[in-house]
Amino acid sequence: MSDLIKRSGPVFNPRFTFDQFVVGTSNELAFATARGLACGQQLYNNSAYILSMTGLGKSHLSQAVGSYIRKQAPEQRIHYVTAEQFANEMIFSLKNGNIEGFKSKFRNDCDVLILEKVEFLSGKEKVQDELVYTLDELMCRGKRILYTGNAFPRDIPKLSKELQSRLSGILAAPIDPPDLTTRIEIIRKKALSENARLPKEVIHFLAERVMGDIRQLESCLIGILAKSNIQGLPVTLDLARQLTETMLDRLPKITVDHIQQIVCATFNVSVEDLQSPRRRKELAAARKVGMYLCRRYTSESLQSIGKCFKRSHSSVLYAVNDLTKSMEKDGKLKRQVEHVSHRLDASCLA
């Protein structure tokens, strides 16, 4: 902890550059936003907020911003920290009687602030207050700020109104899970960086089989290449199937029961409520979200999901289709469903 105040500048991953980022329909706004901020394009308050579930490229883009600015304008003072590091540094400074040094570092000696994982600040009132003062000072002086998080500010619990206001008043660029075309391109680009040639059927198998985050996709590819090199085996469809199934089996399993628990905790209802014939508005919404997530996260059939909710398979299908269409028109509803998804993902990583 002794180097918290006087540490050297951030070290950015050389793989996390704009050139190495695969752009698709799911992330093109986030890419353009990060690139624009790095190039000095005029954004409102010179700030942007990139959000997504884990493993979809937030940190890649935030580090790409830092790397680009450092290369193009080395005189710029860049501070790259997670929200947890910011909080720890503040606490360390308070304990050692150097809070003025902390304030000077992030307010006076900073041209670019890159703050990752703002959701960590949930419930940490004093740290939030200090961050608000810091942000006001930086924005007043026209400095650049990039935030990343796993949800929209309004959906992060126990975030002060002041900090919510600062984060909500800037350009927000969400990243969605990559579609099939983007996943194919990610595999091709990763294989190229590893100097590996993959058969077309292996590329398409991986893209169709691994639909989680990008880290999972890349981990499966690296595992296949590693076994191929170590054992001198050709990269075939059978090898890809074997390695992929083995690696995916190690990931946390999301079950219907688990989804129901997360939905109930979010909507403050019980499993019995979800399975009951009652149709009041809030309960119907929770039930519909639960069915949608079961269809999205599990391989259970419509009949099986319906049984868990004490509904017919046609009711499940109607709920899933209706919610999908509604989210396309209702941004608030989409954010609510994404928030439950974030809680589900986080519960599996805990």
VEXDOTOR-133563 format. One record per residue (C-alpha): residue number from 1; residue in one letter; x, y, z. Coordinates in nm, 2 decimals, decimal comma. Example, Ala and Ser with C-alpha at 12.3 -4.5 7.8 and 13.67 -1.06 7.14 Angstrom:
<rs>
<pos=1&code=A&px=1,23&py=-0,45&pz=0,78>
<pos=2&code=S&px=1,37&py=-0,11&pz=0,71>
</rs>
This chain:
<rs>
<pos=1&code=M&px=0,00&py=0,00&pz=0,00>
<pos=2&code=S&px=0,30&py=0,23&pz=0,04>
<pos=3&code=D&px=0,31&py=0,31&pz=-0,33>
<pos=4&code=L&px=-0,05&py=0,43&pz=-0,36>
<pos=5&code=I&px=0,03&py=0,80&pz=-0,37>
<pos=6&code=K&px=0,36&py=0,80&pz=-0,54>
<pos=7&code=R&px=0,34&py=0,53&pz=-0,81>
<pos=8&code=S&px=0,45&py=0,55&pz=-1,17>
<pos=9&code=G&px=0,20&py=0,60&pz=-1,45>
<pos=10&code=P&px=-0,04&py=0,33&pz=-1,56>
<pos=11&code=V&px=0,09&py=0,03&pz=-1,76>
<pos=12&code=F&px=-0,16&py=-0,05&pz=-2,04>
<pos=13&code=N&px=-0,19&py=-0,40&pz=-2,19>
<pos=14&code=P&px=-0,03&py=-0,38&pz=-2,53>
<pos=15&code=R&px=-0,30&py=-0,62&pz=-2,67>
<pos=16&code=F&px=-0,57&py=-0,38&pz=-2,57>
<pos=17&code=T&px=-0,56&py=-0,13&pz=-2,86>
<pos=18&code=F&px=-0,82&py=0,01&pz=-3,10>
<pos=19&code=D&px=-0,66&py=-0,19&pz=-3,38>
<pos=20&code=Q&px=-0,71&py=-0,51&pz=-3,19>
<pos=21&code=F&px=-1,07&py=-0,44&pz=-3,10>
<pos=22&code=V&px=-1,33&py=-0,62&pz=-3,32>
<pos=23&code=V&px=-1,61&py=-0,38&pz=-3,40>
<pos=24&code=G&px=-1,96&py=-0,52&pz=-3,47>
<pos=25&code=T&px=-2,32&py=-0,40&pz=-3,43>
<pos=26&code=S&px=-2,31&py=-0,48&pz=-3,06>
<pos=27&code=N&px=-2,03&py=-0,24&pz=-2,97>
<pos=28&code=E&px=-1,99&py=0,01&pz=-3,26>
<pos=29&code=L&px=-2,12&py=0,30&pz=-3,05>
<pos=30&code=A&px=-1,89&py=0,22&pz=-2,76>
<pos=31&code=F&px=-1,59&py=0,19&pz=-3,00>
<pos=32&code=A&px=-1,67&py=0,52&pz=-3,17>
<pos=33&code=T&px=-1,72&py=0,69&pz=-2,83>
<pos=34&code=A&px=-1,39&py=0,56&pz=-2,69>
<pos=35&code=R&px=-1,20&py=0,65&pz=-3,01>
<pos=36&code=G&px=-1,36&py=1,00&pz=-3,02>
<pos=37&code=L&px=-1,26&py=1,07&pz=-2,66>
<pos=38&code=A&px=-0,91&py=0,95&pz=-2,72>
<pos=39&code=C&px=-0,87&py=1,17&pz=-3,03>
<pos=40&code=G&px=-1,00&py=1,48&pz=-2,86>
<pos=41&code=Q&px=-1,34&py=1,48&pz=-3,03>
<pos=42&code=Q&px=-1,58&py=1,72&pz=-2,85>
<pos=43&code=L&px=-1,81&py=1,53&pz=-2,63>
<pos=44&code=Y&px=-2,05&py=1,68&pz=-2,37>
<pos=45&code=N&px=-1,84&py=1,75&pz=-2,06>
<pos=46&code=N&px=-1,55&py=1,57&pz=-2,24>
<pos=47&code=S&px=-1,68&py=1,25&pz=-2,06>
<pos=48&code=A&px=-1,82&py=0,91&pz=-2,16>
<pos=49&code=Y&px=-1,95&py=0,61&pz=-1,98>
<pos=50&code=I&px=-1,91&py=0,26&pz=-2,13>
<pos=51&code=L&px=-2,12&py=-0,02&pz=-1,98>
<pos=52&code=S&px=-2,17&py=-0,39&pz=-2,03>
<pos=53&code=M&px=-2,18&py=-0,73&pz=-1,86>
<pos=54&code=T&px=-1,84&py=-0,87&pz=-1,78>
<pos=55&code=G&px=-1,61&py=-0,99&pz=-2,06>
<pos=56&code=L&px=-1,75&py=-0,79&pz=-2,34>
<pos=57&code=G&px=-1,47&py=-0,54&pz=-2,40>
<pos=58&code=K&px=-1,51&py=-0,24&pz=-2,15>
<pos=59&code=S&px=-1,15&py=-0,27&pz=-2,02>
<pos=60&code=H&px=-1,01&py=-0,33&pz=-2,37>
<pos=61&code=L&px=-1,16&py=0,01&pz=-2,48>
<pos=62&code=S&px=-1,06&py=0,20&pz=-2,17>
<pos=63&code=Q&px=-0,70&py=0,08&pz=-2,19>
<pos=64&code=A&px=-0,71&py=0,15&pz=-2,57>
<pos=65&code=V&px=-0,80&py=0,51&pz=-2,48>
<pos=66&code=G&px=-0,51&py=0,54&pz=-2,24>
<pos=67&code=S&px=-0,26&py=0,38&pz=-2,47>
<pos=68&code=Y&px=-0,36&py=0,60&pz=-2,76>
<pos=69&code=I&px=-0,34&py=0,92&pz=-2,56>
<pos=70&code=R&px=0,00&py=0,82&pz=-2,42>
<pos=71&code=K&px=0,14&py=0,76&pz=-2,76>
<pos=72&code=Q&px=-0,01&py=1,07&pz=-2,93>
<pos=73&code=A&px=0,03&py=1,31&pz=-2,64>
<pos=74&code=P&px=0,28&py=1,18&pz=-2,39>
<pos=75&code=E&px=0,27&py=1,50&pz=-2,20>
<pos=76&code=Q&px=-0,09&py=1,43&pz=-2,09>
<pos=77&code=R&px=-0,11&py=1,31&pz=-1,73>
<pos=78&code=I&px=-0,33&py=1,00&pz=-1,73>
<pos=79&code=H&px=-0,47&py=0,84&pz=-1,42>
<pos=80&code=Y&px=-0,61&py=0,49&pz=-1,48>
<pos=81&code=V&px=-0,78&py=0,33&pz=-1,17>
<pos=82&code=T&px=-1,06&py=0,10&pz=-1,07>
<pos=83&code=A&px=-1,32&py=0,25&pz=-0,84>
<pos=84&code=E&px=-1,18&py=0,01&pz=-0,57>
<pos=85&code=Q&px=-0,83&py=0,15&pz=-0,62>
<pos=86&code=F&px=-0,96&py=0,50&pz=-0,60>
<pos=87&code=A&px=-1,13&py=0,42&pz=-0,27>
<pos=88&code=N&px=-0,83&py=0,24&pz=-0,13>
<pos=89&code=E&px=-0,60&py=0,53&pz=-0,22>
<pos=90&code=M&px=-0,83&py=0,78&pz=-0,06>
<pos=91&code=I&px=-0,85&py=0,57&pz=0,27>
<pos=92&code=F&px=-0,48&py=0,53&pz=0,27>
<pos=93&code=S&px=-0,43&py=0,90&pz=0,23>
<pos=94&code=L&px=-0,67&py=0,98&pz=0,51>
<pos=95&code=K&px=-0,49&py=0,74&pz=0,75>
<pos=96&code=N&px=-0,15&py=0,88&pz=0,66>
<pos=97&code=G&px=-0,26&py=1,25&pz=0,68>
<pos=98&code=N&px=-0,20&py=1,31&pz=0,31>
<pos=99&code=I&px=-0,56&py=1,37&pz=0,19>
<pos=100&code=E&px=-0,44&py=1,70&pz=0,03>
<pos=101&code=G&px=-0,19&py=1,50&pz=-0,18>
<pos=102&code=F&px=-0,46&py=1,27&pz=-0,29>
<pos=103&code=K&px=-0,68&py=1,56&pz=-0,39>
<pos=104&code=S&px=-0,40&py=1,73&pz=-0,58>
<pos=105&code=K&px=-0,31&py=1,41&pz=-0,77>
<pos=106&code=F&px=-0,66&py=1,35&pz=-0,90>
<pos=107&code=R&px=-0,77&py=1,71&pz=-0,94>
<pos=108&code=N&px=-0,47&py=1,93&pz=-1,02>
<pos=109&code=D&px=-0,22&py=1,67&pz=-1,17>
<pos=110&code=C&px=-0,47&py=1,49&pz=-1,40>
<pos=111&code=D&px=-0,55&py=1,55&pz=-1,76>
<pos=112&code=V&px=-0,73&py=1,22&pz=-1,83>
<pos=113&code=L&px=-0,91&py=1,02&pz=-1,57>
<pos=114&code=I&px=-1,01&py=0,66&pz=-1,66>
<pos=115&code=L&px=-1,22&py=0,51&pz=-1,38>
<pos=116&code=E&px=-1,32&py=0,14&pz=-1,41>
<pos=117&code=K&px=-1,60&py=-0,05&pz=-1,24>
<pos=118&code=V&px=-1,80&py=0,24&pz=-1,08>
<pos=119&code=E&px=-2,05&py=-0,01&pz=-0,94>
<pos=120&code=F&px=-1,79&py=-0,08&pz=-0,67>
<pos=121&code=L&px=-1,88&py=0,26&pz=-0,52>
<pos=122&code=S&px=-2,23&py=0,14&pz=-0,43>
<pos=123&code=G&px=-2,30&py=0,23&pz=-0,06>
<pos=124&code=K&px=-1,96&py=0,40&pz=-0,01>
<pos=125&code=E&px=-2,09&py=0,75&pz=0,07>
<pos=126&code=K&px=-1,77&py=0,93&pz=0,16>
<pos=127&code=V&px=-1,58&py=0,80&pz=-0,14>
<pos=128&code=Q&px=-1,87&py=0,90&pz=-0,36>
<pos=129&code=D&px=-1,87&py=1,25&pz=-0,22>
<pos=130&code=E&px=-1,49&py=1,29&pz=-0,28>
<pos=131&code=L&px=-1,53&py=1,16&pz=-0,63>
<pos=132&code=V&px=-1,81&py=1,41&pz=-0,71>
<pos=133&code=Y&px=-1,58&py=1,70&pz=-0,60>
<pos=134&code=T&px=-1,30&py=1,55&pz=-0,82>
<pos=135&code=L&px=-1,53&py=1,52&pz=-1,12>
<pos=136&code=D&px=-1,66&py=1,87&pz=-1,08>
<pos=137&code=E&px=-1,31&py=2,01&pz=-1,07>
<pos=138&code=L&px=-1,20&py=1,81&pz=-1,38>
<pos=139&code=M&px=-1,50&py=1,89&pz=-1,58>
<pos=140&code=C&px=-1,47&py=2,26&pz=-1,49>
<pos=141&code=R&px=-1,12&py=2,25&pz=-1,63>
<pos=142&code=G&px=-1,22&py=2,07&pz=-1,95>
<pos=143&code=K&px=-1,03&py=1,74&pz=-1,87>
<pos=144&code=R&px=-1,13&py=1,41&pz=-2,02>
<pos=145&code=I&px=-1,30&py=1,14&pz=-1,82>
<pos=146&code=L&px=-1,39&py=0,79&pz=-1,91>
<pos=147&code=Y&px=-1,60&py=0,56&pz=-1,68>
<pos=148&code=T&px=-1,69&py=0,19&pz=-1,72>
<pos=149&code=G&px=-1,95&py=0,00&pz=-1,53>
<pos=150&code=N&px=-2,19&py=-0,30&pz=-1,55>
<pos=151&code=A&px=-2,51&py=-0,10&pz=-1,54>
<pos=152&code=F&px=-2,66&py=0,24&pz=-1,61>
<pos=153&code=P&px=-2,60&py=0,48&pz=-1,32>
<pos=154&code=R&px=-2,97&py=0,48&pz=-1,23>
<pos=155&code=D&px=-2,97&py=0,10&pz=-1,19>
<pos=156&code=I&px=-2,67&py=0,09&pz=-0,96>
<pos=157&code=P&px=-2,80&py=0,06&pz=-0,60>
<pos=158&code=K&px=-2,70&py=0,30&pz=-0,32>
<pos=159&code=L&px=-2,54&py=0,56&pz=-0,56>
<pos=160&code=S&px=-2,58&py=0,91&pz=-0,44>
<pos=161&code=K&px=-2,81&py=1,15&pz=-0,64>
<pos=162&code=E&px=-2,51&py=1,38&pz=-0,69>
<pos=163&code=L&px=-2,29&py=1,10&pz=-0,84>
<pos=164&code=Q&px=-2,58&py=0,96&pz=-1,04>
<pos=165&code=S&px=-2,64&py=1,31&pz=-1,18>
<pos=166&code=R&px=-2,27&py=1,34&pz=-1,29>
<pos=167&code=L&px=-2,27&py=1,00&pz=-1,45>
<pos=168&code=S&px=-2,61&py=1,03&pz=-1,61>
<pos=169&code=G&px=-2,54&py=1,36&pz=-1,77>
<pos=170&code=I&px=-2,28&py=1,23&pz=-2,02>
<pos=171&code=L&px=-2,28&py=1,01&pz=-2,32>
<pos=172&code=A&px=-2,35&py=0,65&pz=-2,23>
<pos=173&code=A&px=-2,24&py=0,37&pz=-2,47>
<pos=174&code=P&px=-2,36&py=0,02&pz=-2,39>
<pos=175&code=I&px=-2,20&py=-0,30&pz=-2,52>
<pos=176&code=D&px=-2,42&py=-0,59&pz=-2,60>
<pos=177&code=P&px=-2,31&py=-0,96&pz=-2,64>
<pos=178&code=P&px=-2,15&py=-1,00&pz=-2,98>
<pos=179&code=D&px=-2,36&py=-1,15&pz=-3,26>
<pos=180&code=L&px=-2,25&py=-1,45&pz=-3,46>
<pos=181&code=T&px=-2,07&py=-1,25&pz=-3,73>
<pos=182&code=T&px=-1,88&py=-1,06&pz=-3,47>
<pos=183&code=R&px=-1,79&py=-1,38&pz=-3,28>
<pos=184&code=I&px=-1,65&py=-1,53&pz=-3,60>
<pos=185&code=E&px=-1,44&py=-1,22&pz=-3,66>
<pos=186&code=I&px=-1,31&py=-1,23&pz=-3,30>
<pos=187&code=I&px=-1,20&py=-1,59&pz=-3,34>
<pos=188&code=R&px=-1,03&py=-1,51&pz=-3,67>
<pos=189&code=K&px=-0,84&py=-1,21&pz=-3,53>
<pos=190&code=K&px=-0,74&py=-1,40&pz=-3,22>
<pos=191&code=A&px=-0,61&py=-1,70&pz=-3,42>
<pos=192&code=L&px=-0,42&py=-1,46&pz=-3,64>
<pos=193&code=S&px=-0,25&py=-1,30&pz=-3,34>
<pos=194&code=E&px=-0,15&py=-1,65&pz=-3,22>
<pos=195&code=N&px=-0,01&py=-1,74&pz=-3,57>
<pos=196&code=A&px=-0,26&py=-2,02&pz=-3,60>
<pos=197&code=R&px=-0,47&py=-2,13&pz=-3,90>
<pos=198&code=L&px=-0,81&py=-2,27&pz=-3,82>
<pos=199&code=P&px=-1,04&py=-2,47&pz=-4,05>
<pos=200&code=K&px=-1,35&py=-2,29&pz=-4,14>
<pos=201&code=E&px=-1,57&py=-2,55&pz=-3,97>
<pos=202&code=V&px=-1,38&py=-2,50&pz=-3,64>
<pos=203&code=I&px=-1,43&py=-2,12&pz=-3,65>
<pos=204&code=H&px=-1,80&py=-2,16&pz=-3,71>
<pos=205&code=F&px=-1,84&py=-2,43&pz=-3,44>
<pos=206&code=L&px=-1,68&py=-2,21&pz=-3,18>
<pos=207&code=A&px=-1,88&py=-1,90&pz=-3,28>
<pos=208&code=E&px=-2,21&py=-2,10&pz=-3,26>
<pos=209&code=R&px=-2,12&py=-2,29&pz=-2,95>
<pos=210&code=V&px=-1,97&py=-2,03&pz=-2,72>
<pos=211&code=M&px=-2,22&py=-1,75&pz=-2,69>
<pos=212&code=G&px=-2,11&py=-1,61&pz=-2,35>
<pos=213&code=D&px=-1,86&py=-1,34&pz=-2,30>
<pos=214&code=I&px=-1,55&py=-1,28&pz=-2,52>
<pos=215&code=R&px=-1,32&py=-1,41&pz=-2,26>
<pos=216&code=Q&px=-1,49&py=-1,75&pz=-2,27>
<pos=217&code=L&px=-1,46&py=-1,75&pz=-2,65>
<pos=218&code=E&px=-1,09&py=-1,67&pz=-2,64>
<pos=219&code=S&px=-1,02&py=-1,91&pz=-2,36>
<pos=220&code=C&px=-1,17&py=-2,20&pz=-2,56>
<pos=221&code=L&px=-0,97&py=-2,11&pz=-2,86>
<pos=222&code=I&px=-0,64&py=-2,08&pz=-2,66>
<pos=223&code=G&px=-0,72&py=-2,42&pz=-2,50>
<pos=224&code=I&px=-0,77&py=-2,58&pz=-2,84>
<pos=225&code=L&px=-0,44&py=-2,44&pz=-2,98>
<pos=226&code=A&px=-0,25&py=-2,54&pz=-2,66>
<pos=227&code=K&px=-0,36&py=-2,90&pz=-2,68>
<pos=228&code=S&px=-0,29&py=-2,91&pz=-3,05>
<pos=229&code=N&px=0,07&py=-2,78&pz=-2,99>
<pos=230&code=I&px=0,15&py=-2,98&pz=-2,68>
<pos=231&code=Q&px=0,02&py=-3,31&pz=-2,82>
<pos=232&code=G&px=0,11&py=-3,25&pz=-3,19>
<pos=233&code=L&px=-0,26&py=-3,29&pz=-3,29>
<pos=234&code=P&px=-0,42&py=-3,12&pz=-3,59>
<pos=235&code=V&px=-0,69&py=-2,86&pz=-3,51>
<pos=236&code=T&px=-1,00&py=-3,05&pz=-3,61>
<pos=237&code=L&px=-1,37&py=-3,03&pz=-3,53>
<pos=238&code=D&px=-1,35&py=-3,32&pz=-3,30>
<pos=239&code=L&px=-1,07&py=-3,16&pz=-3,10>
<pos=240&code=A&px=-1,27&py=-2,83&pz=-3,08>
<pos=241&code=R&px=-1,58&py=-3,02&pz=-2,96>
<pos=242&code=Q&px=-1,38&py=-3,21&pz=-2,69>
<pos=243&code=L&px=-1,20&py=-2,90&pz=-2,55>
<pos=244&code=T&px=-1,50&py=-2,67&pz=-2,57>
<pos=245&code=E&px=-1,72&py=-2,91&pz=-2,38>
<pos=246&code=T&px=-1,45&py=-2,97&pz=-2,11>
<pos=247&code=M&px=-1,39&py=-2,59&pz=-2,06>
<pos=248&code=L&px=-1,76&py=-2,49&pz=-2,06>
<pos=249&code=D&px=-1,83&py=-2,77&pz=-1,81>
<pos=250&code=R&px=-1,60&py=-2,58&pz=-1,56>
<pos=251&code=L&px=-1,81&py=-2,26&pz=-1,58>
<pos=252&code=P&px=-2,08&py=-2,19&pz=-1,32>
<pos=253&code=K&px=-2,41&py=-2,35&pz=-1,42>
<pos=254&code=I&px=-2,72&py=-2,12&pz=-1,43>
<pos=255&code=T&px=-3,03&py=-2,32&pz=-1,35>
<pos=256&code=V&px=-3,40&py=-2,23&pz=-1,36>
<pos=257&code=D&px=-3,40&py=-2,24&pz=-0,97>
<pos=258&code=H&px=-3,11&py=-1,99&pz=-0,96>
<pos=259&code=I&px=-3,28&py=-1,75&pz=-1,20>
<pos=260&code=Q&px=-3,60&py=-1,76&pz=-1,01>
<pos=261&code=Q&px=-3,41&py=-1,67&pz=-0,69>
<pos=262&code=I&px=-3,24&py=-1,37&pz=-0,85>
<pos=263&code=V&px=-3,57&py=-1,25&pz=-1,01>
<pos=264&code=C&px=-3,75&py=-1,29&pz=-0,67>
<pos=265&code=A&px=-3,48&py=-1,09&pz=-0,49>
<pos=266&code=T&px=-3,49&py=-0,82&pz=-0,76>
<pos=267&code=F&px=-3,87&py=-0,78&pz=-0,77>
<pos=268&code=N&px=-3,92&py=-0,86&pz=-0,40>
<pos=269&code=V&px=-4,16&py=-1,15&pz=-0,46>
<pos=270&code=S&px=-4,14&py=-1,52&pz=-0,37>
<pos=271&code=V&px=-4,11&py=-1,83&pz=-0,58>
<pos=272&code=E&px=-4,46&py=-1,92&pz=-0,48>
<pos=273&code=D&px=-4,57&py=-1,59&pz=-0,62>
<pos=274&code=L&px=-4,41&py=-1,66&pz=-0,95>
<pos=275&code=Q&px=-4,58&py=-2,00&pz=-0,97>
<pos=276&code=S&px=-4,92&py=-1,87&pz=-0,85>
<pos=277&code=P&px=-5,22&py=-1,79&pz=-1,08>
<pos=278&code=R&px=-5,22&py=-1,42&pz=-0,95>
<pos=279&code=R&px=-5,18&py=-1,17&pz=-1,23>
<pos=280&code=R&px=-5,12&py=-0,83&pz=-1,07>
<pos=281&code=K&px=-4,89&py=-0,61&pz=-1,28>
<pos=282&code=E&px=-4,57&py=-0,63&pz=-1,08>
<pos=283&code=L&px=-4,59&py=-1,00&pz=-1,04>
<pos=284&code=A&px=-4,67&py=-1,06&pz=-1,41>
<pos=285&code=A&px=-4,36&py=-0,85&pz=-1,50>
<pos=286&code=A&px=-4,14&py=-1,06&pz=-1,27>
<pos=287&code=R&px=-4,28&py=-1,38&pz=-1,41>
<pos=288&code=K&px=-4,22&py=-1,27&pz=-1,77>
<pos=289&code=V&px=-3,86&py=-1,17&pz=-1,70>
<pos=290&code=G&px=-3,80&py=-1,50&pz=-1,52>
<pos=291&code=M&px=-3,92&py=-1,70&pz=-1,82>
<pos=292&code=Y&px=-3,72&py=-1,48&pz=-2,06>
<pos=293&code=L&px=-3,40&py=-1,53&pz=-1,87>
<pos=294&code=C&px=-3,46&py=-1,91&pz=-1,83>
<pos=295&code=R&px=-3,49&py=-1,93&pz=-2,21>
<pos=296&code=R&px=-3,18&py=-1,71&pz=-2,26>
<pos=297&code=Y&px=-2,95&py=-1,87&pz=-2,00>
<pos=298&code=T&px=-3,05&py=-2,23&pz=-2,00>
<pos=299&code=S&px=-3,10&py=-2,51&pz=-2,25>
<pos=300&code=E&px=-3,42&py=-2,61&pz=-2,08>
<pos=301&code=S&px=-3,72&py=-2,67&pz=-2,31>
<pos=302&code=L&px=-4,03&py=-2,46&pz=-2,31>
<pos=303&code=Q&px=-4,22&py=-2,74&pz=-2,15>
<pos=304&code=S&px=-3,96&py=-2,77&pz=-1,87>
<pos=305&code=I&px=-3,95&py=-2,39&pz=-1,80>
<pos=306&code=G&px=-4,33&py=-2,38&pz=-1,80>
<pos=307&code=K&px=-4,34&py=-2,66&pz=-1,55>
<pos=308&code=C&px=-4,11&py=-2,47&pz=-1,31>
<pos=309&code=F&px=-4,35&py=-2,17&pz=-1,34>
<pos=310&code=K&px=-4,66&py=-2,39&pz=-1,34>
<pos=311&code=R&px=-4,75&py=-2,26&pz=-1,68>
<pos=312&code=S&px=-4,80&py=-2,42&pz=-2,03>
<pos=313&code=H&px=-4,52&py=-2,41&pz=-2,28>
<pos=314&code=S&px=-4,73&py=-2,18&pz=-2,50>
<pos=315&code=S&px=-4,75&py=-1,93&pz=-2,21>
<pos=316&code=V&px=-4,37&py=-1,93&pz=-2,18>
<pos=317&code=L&px=-4,33&py=-1,88&pz=-2,56>
<pos=318&code=Y&px=-4,57&py=-1,59&pz=-2,55>
<pos=319&code=A&px=-4,40&py=-1,43&pz=-2,25>
<pos=320&code=V&px=-4,05&py=-1,46&pz=-2,41>
<pos=321&code=N&px=-4,17&py=-1,32&pz=-2,75>
<pos=322&code=D&px=-4,37&py=-1,04&pz=-2,59>
<pos=323&code=L&px=-4,09&py=-0,92&pz=-2,37>
<pos=324&code=T&px=-3,84&py=-0,94&pz=-2,66>
<pos=325&code=K&px=-4,06&py=-0,71&pz=-2,87>
<pos=326&code=S&px=-4,13&py=-0,48&pz=-2,58>
<pos=327&code=M&px=-3,76&py=-0,43&pz=-2,50>
<pos=328&code=E&px=-3,70&py=-0,32&pz=-2,86>
<pos=329&code=K&px=-3,94&py=-0,03&pz=-2,81>
<pos=330&code=D&px=-3,90&py=0,04&pz=-2,44>
<pos=331&code=G&px=-3,55&py=0,14&pz=-2,33>
<pos=332&code=K&px=-3,64&py=0,15&pz=-1,96>
<pos=333&code=L&px=-3,77&py=-0,20&pz=-1,97>
<pos=334&code=K&px=-3,46&py=-0,32&pz=-2,15>
<pos=335&code=R&px=-3,24&py=-0,16&pz=-1,88>
<pos=336&code=Q&px=-3,44&py=-0,33&pz=-1,61>
<pos=337&code=V&px=-3,40&py=-0,67&pz=-1,77>
<pos=338&code=E&px=-3,03&py=-0,61&pz=-1,82>
<pos=339&code=H&px=-3,00&py=-0,52&pz=-1,45>
<pos=340&code=V&px=-3,14&py=-0,86&pz=-1,36>
<pos=341&code=S&px=-2,90&py=-1,02&pz=-1,60>
<pos=342&code=H&px=-2,61&py=-0,83&pz=-1,44>
<pos=343&code=R&px=-2,71&py=-0,96&pz=-1,10>
<pos=344&code=L&px=-2,74&py=-1,31&pz=-1,24>
<pos=345&code=D&px=-2,39&py=-1,30&pz=-1,39>
<pos=346&code=A&px=-2,24&py=-1,15&pz=-1,08>
<pos=347&code=S&px=-2,40&py=-1,42&pz=-0,86>
<pos=348&code=C&px=-2,22&py=-1,68&pz=-1,06>
<pos=349&code=L&px=-1,88&py=-1,51&pz=-1,03>
<pos=350&code=A&px=-1,91&py=-1,46&pz=-0,65>
</rs>
